[in-house]
């Protein structure tokens, strides 16, 4: 979830069921105005309640920006776009690369984006304490985990001084979207959600089914599965599959530093050795849990470097694995939002139980997924205010869903599970990774454009290479 887009390195990068709300009146004259704010954007703001359950209470401003349709006379309306994260969107769209990703959509739509509540221009939350991160997030013992969890809890409590901090969940954001639709004067909400942006779409489709127009959901993060072991197992298996793809690449590429060897056997032996005695290198040592946390297999571009690091560690020198990875700057608001939607055990024994369950399906590497959410969510206040649940999706128009078969961030099983619950939805199988449309897959783009402009879904057996 730290990554919005895999295509821009360094920039882009879980129960109470809430019932459907009464329909709002049909949209009238727009009451949201935009004015030029530089970089080709037009900006505007919309006043919304800090807590939609207390509409008469404190208010905040939701910041929006628009990339106008290229031909206003021929446009089909407004398309609301969220690239995921969750994180600020408007500042990203000041960069030409992001505007280029949605340029084709401007043939038919005003593309409108928004900073979700609490992020940057939308009443951004300023936390007095920094959000703690730990590159070696696979904690080897309870003492290390508890120390991190306590820091994370202090961080979260410091943010709680801002009333918005307890109201960042997707249910609140979905009601913001409905306010945006009304303010834009749109009869229906046409929406393109990527990655975490699909969580907002799921909440909106549950709360306002009669206001859904056309929705394209790319790289779905499934919010409809209340079973944490099942939900996380799919991500763990996807990570394990990536390790196997790395091994297969090494078998077939003579340039791989482990070419000619059984890569998985090398990995197994290296981890076993490190469990007995950490491997020296770089003036320090590398433990088995550090090997697991630092295994860099997600990007195929980095496979050669990782193979070299493994080969050298196998020979006794773990220098290339001795340096902790660094995370991009984190305001911490992202984890507040994610953990409000996806609650997670915040005690060491609870997380170890999740790890043990994942080891049964992803014994080599995928089990590390148990610790990623633990690092972010442990002991935060307002953890799980809108948890995953099985919604009753009714009265929805057909929705288009697509996930990449090689995506270990939002695995394809999540998209299939959601699509199976959406009446009349179509799931598009794609041979790809994360952020399919934004990464420029021409087959995906052709299907998406046809659907958004005509409502025509891909044929049932359609797929994209």
Residue pairs with C-beta under 8 A, 6 or more apart in sequence:
1 84
1 85
1 86
1 195
1 196
1 221
1 334
1 338
1 409
2 13
2 327
2 328
2 330
2 334
3 12
3 13
3 195
3 409
3 434
4 11
4 12
4 13
4 83
4 84
4 85
4 87
4 92
4 194
4 195
4 435
5 11
5 12
5 13
5 83
5 84
5 101
5 194
5 434
5 435
5 438
5 439
6 12
6 13
6 299
6 433
6 434
6 435
6 439
7 435
7 438
7 439
7 440
8 97
8 98
10 328
11 92
11 95
12 83
12 92
12 435
13 328
14 228
14 231
14 232
14 338
14 339
14 341
14 342
14 343
14 344
14 373
14 387
14 388
15 226
15 387
15 388
15 389
16 387
16 389
17 389
17 390
17 391
18 171
18 206
18 207
18 386
20 206
20 207
20 208
20 209
20 392
20 394
21 207
21 208
23 208
23 210
23 211
24 178
24 182
24 208
24 211
26 187
27 181
27 182
27 184
27 185
27 186
27 187
28 185
29 185
30 183
30 184
30 185
31 183
31 185
32 44
32 46
32 64
32 180
32 183
32 184
33 44
34 42
34 43
34 44
34 64
34 65
34 66
35 42
35 43
35 44
36 42
36 43
37 43
37 65
38 94
39 93
39 94
40 67
40 99
41 65
41 66
41 67
41 90
41 93
41 94
42 65
42 66
42 67
42 68
43 63
43 64
43 65
43 66
43 90
44 63
44 64
44 65
44 66
45 61
45 62
45 63
45 64
46 61
46 62
46 64
46 176
46 179
46 180
46 183
47 59
47 60
47 61
47 62
48 59
48 60
48 61
48 62
48 117
48 175
48 176
48 179
49 55
49 56
49 57
49 58
49 59
49 60
50 57
50 58
50 59
50 60
50 163
50 164
50 167
51 57
51 58
51 163
51 166
51 167
51 172
52 167
52 171
52 172
52 175
58 163
60 117
60 122
60 123
60 164
61 122
61 123
62 114
62 115
62 117
62 122
62 123
62 176
62 179
62 180
63 90
63 114
63 115
63 120
63 121
63 122
64 90
64 112
64 113
64 114
64 115
64 180
65 89
65 90
65 93
65 112
65 113
65 114
66 110
66 111
66 112
66 113
67 93
67 99
67 102
67 106
67 110
67 111
67 112
67 113
68 106
68 110
69 75
69 106
69 107
69 108
69 109
69 110
69 111
70 106
70 107
71 107
74 108
75 108
75 109
75 110
76 108
76 109
76 453
77 109
77 110
77 186
77 190
78 109
78 110
78 112
78 184
78 186
78 190
79 105
79 108
79 109
79 110
79 111
79 112
79 190
79 191
79 192
79 452
80 112
80 113
80 114
80 177
80 180
80 181
80 189
80 190
80 191
80 192
81 89
81 102
81 105
81 111
81 112
81 113
81 191
81 192
81 193
81 194
81 197
82 89
82 113
82 114
82 116
82 191
82 192
82 193
82 194
82 196
82 197
82 200
83 89
83 92
83 98
83 113
83 194
83 195
83 197
83 435
83 438
84 193
84 194
84 195
84 196
84 197
84 198
84 219
84 435
85 116
85 119
85 195
85 196
85 334
86 116
86 119
86 196
86 197
86 199
86 334
86 337
86 338
87 116
87 119
87 333
87 334
88 115
88 116
88 119
88 120
88 121
88 124
89 113
89 114
89 115
89 116
89 119
90 113
90 114
90 115
90 120
90 121
91 120
91 121
92 98
93 99
93 113
101 437
101 438
101 440
102 111
104 445
104 449
105 111
105 192
105 449
105 452
108 449
108 452
108 453
109 190
109 452
112 180
112 184
114 122
114 176
114 180
115 121
115 122
115 124
116 122
116 168
116 173
116 176
116 200
116 337
117 123
117 164
117 167
117 168
117 172
117 173
117 176
118 124
118 125
118 164
118 165
118 168
118 333
118 336
118 337
119 125
119 331
119 333
123 164
124 331
124 333
125 159
125 162
125 164
125 165
125 331
125 333
125 336
126 162
127 155
127 158
127 159
127 162
127 165
127 331
127 332
127 333
128 158
128 159
128 161
129 154
129 155
129 158
130 155
130 332
131 152
131 155
131 330
131 331
131 332
131 335
132 148
132 151
132 152
132 155
133 327
133 330
133 375
134 148
134 375
135 293
135 294
135 324
135 325
135 326
135 327
136 289
136 290
136 293
136 294
136 324
137 293
137 368
137 371
137 372
137 374
137 375
138 289
138 290
138 292
138 293
138 368
138 371
139 145
139 148
139 289
139 348
139 371
139 374
140 287
140 289
142 348
145 348
145 351
145 374
145 378
146 348
148 375
148 378
149 346
149 374
149 378
149 379
150 379
152 375
152 376
152 377
152 378
152 379
152 380
153 378
153 379
153 380
153 381
155 332
155 380
156 165
156 336
156 379
156 380
156 381
156 382
157 381
159 165
159 332
159 333
159 336
160 166
160 381
160 382
165 336
165 382
166 381
166 382
166 385
168 333
168 336
168 337
168 340
168 382
169 337
169 340
169 341
169 385
169 386
170 199
170 200
170 202
170 203
170 223
170 340
170 341
170 386
171 203
171 207
171 386
172 386
173 200
173 203
174 200
174 203
174 204
174 206
174 207
174 208
175 207
177 189
177 191
177 200
177 204
178 189
178 204
178 207
178 208
178 211
180 189
181 188
181 189
181 211
186 213
187 213
188 211
188 212
188 213
188 214
189 204
189 208
189 211
189 212
189 213
189 215
190 213
190 214
190 215
190 452
191 201
191 204
191 212
191 213
191 214
191 215
191 216
192 215
192 216
192 218
192 437
192 448
192 452
193 199
193 200
193 201
193 215
193 216
193 217
193 218
194 218
194 219
194 435
194 437
194 438
195 218
195 219
195 221
195 409
195 410
195 434
195 435
196 221
196 338
198 217
198 218
198 219
198 220
198 221
198 418
199 221
199 223
199 341
201 215
201 217
202 223
202 224
202 391
202 418
203 223
203 386
204 211
204 212
205 212
205 215
205 391
205 393
205 396
205 399
205 422
206 391
206 392
206 393
209 393
209 394
209 395
209 396
210 395
212 396
212 397
212 399
213 397
214 397
214 399
214 400
214 451
214 452
214 455
215 399
215 400
216 399
216 400
216 402
216 437
216 448
216 451
216 452
217 399
217 400
217 401
217 402
217 415
217 418
218 402
218 403
218 435
218 436
218 437
218 438
218 444
219 402
219 403
219 404
219 407
219 409
219 410
219 415
219 434
219 435
219 436
220 401
220 403
220 410
220 414
220 415
220 418
220 419
221 410
221 414
222 231
222 388
222 413
222 414
222 415
222 417
222 418
223 341
223 342
223 388
223 389
224 388
224 389
224 390
224 391
224 417
224 418
224 421
225 231
225 388
225 390
225 414
225 417
226 387
226 388
226 389
226 390
228 344
228 354
229 354
229 357
229 358
231 388
231 414
232 354
232 358
232 369
232 370
232 373
233 357
233 358
233 361
233 362
234 411
234 413
234 414
235 366
235 369
235 408
235 409
235 411
235 414
236 358
236 361
236 362
236 366
236 367
236 368
236 369
236 370
237 361
237 362
237 366
237 411
237 413
238 366
238 407
238 408
238 411
238 412
238 413
239 297
239 362
239 365
239 366
239 368
239 369
239 408
240 361
240 362
240 363
240 364
240 365
240 366
241 406
241 408
242 297
242 298
242 365
242 406
242 408
243 264
243 267
243 295
243 297
243 364
243 365
243 366
244 264
245 297
245 406
246 263
246 297
246 303
246 306
246 307
247 263
247 264
247 267
249 256
249 300
249 303
250 256
250 258
250 259
250 261
250 263
250 303
250 307
251 259
251 263
253 259
255 304
256 303
256 304
256 307
257 304
257 307
257 308
257 310
257 311
257 312
258 266
258 307
258 310
258 311
258 314
263 307
263 310
264 364
266 310
266 311
266 314
267 310
267 364
267 365
268 364
269 314
270 279
270 291
270 310
270 313
270 314
271 288
271 291
271 292
271 364
272 288
273 279
274 286
274 287
274 288
274 290
274 291
275 287
275 288
278 285
278 286
278 287
278 288
278 290
279 285
279 286
279 291
279 313
279 316
279 318
279 321
280 316
280 317
280 318
281 312
281 313
281 317
281 318
281 319
281 320
281 321
281 322
282 318
282 319
282 320
282 322
282 323
283 322
284 322
285 318
285 322
286 294
286 313
286 318
286 321
286 322
290 321
291 313
291 321
292 365
292 367
292 368
293 368
293 371
294 321
294 324
294 325
295 306
295 365
295 368
296 302
296 305
296 306
296 309
296 325
297 303
297 306
297 365
298 408
298 409
305 320
308 320
309 318
309 320
309 321
310 321
312 318
312 319
312 320
313 320
313 321
335 376
335 377
335 380
336 380
336 382
338 376
338 377
339 373
339 376
339 377
339 380
339 382
339 383
339 384
340 382
340 383
340 384
340 385
340 386
341 384
341 386
341 387
341 388
342 373
342 377
342 384
342 387
342 388
343 377
343 383
343 384
343 387
344 351
344 373
344 374
344 376
344 377
344 378
344 383
344 384
345 351
345 353
345 354
345 374
346 374
346 377
346 378
346 379
346 380
346 383
351 370
351 371
351 374
352 370
354 370
355 367
355 370
355 371
358 366
358 367
358 369
358 370
359 367
362 369
377 383
390 421
391 421
393 421
393 422
393 423
394 423
396 422
396 423
396 424
396 425
397 424
397 455
398 424
398 425
398 426
398 455
398 457
399 419
399 422
399 424
399 425
399 426
400 425
400 426
400 428
400 447
400 448
400 451
400 457
400 458
401 415
401 418
401 419
401 422
401 425
401 426
401 427
401 428
402 415
402 427
402 428
402 429
402 430
402 436
402 437
402 444
402 447
402 448
402 464
403 410
403 411
403 412
403 414
403 415
403 416
403 427
403 430
403 436
404 412
404 430
404 431
404 432
404 433
404 434
404 436
405 412
405 429
405 430
405 431
405 432
406 431
406 432
406 433
407 432
407 433
407 434
409 433
409 434
410 434
412 429
415 427
416 427
418 425
419 425
419 426
419 427
420 427
426 457
426 458
426 460
426 462
428 444
428 447
428 458
428 462
428 463
428 464
429 462
429 463
429 464
430 436
430 441
430 443
430 444
430 463
430 464
431 463
431 464
431 465
432 439
432 441
432 444
432 464
433 439
436 444
436 464
437 444
437 445
437 448
441 464
443 464
443 465
444 464
447 458
447 462
447 464
450 456
450 458
451 457
451 458
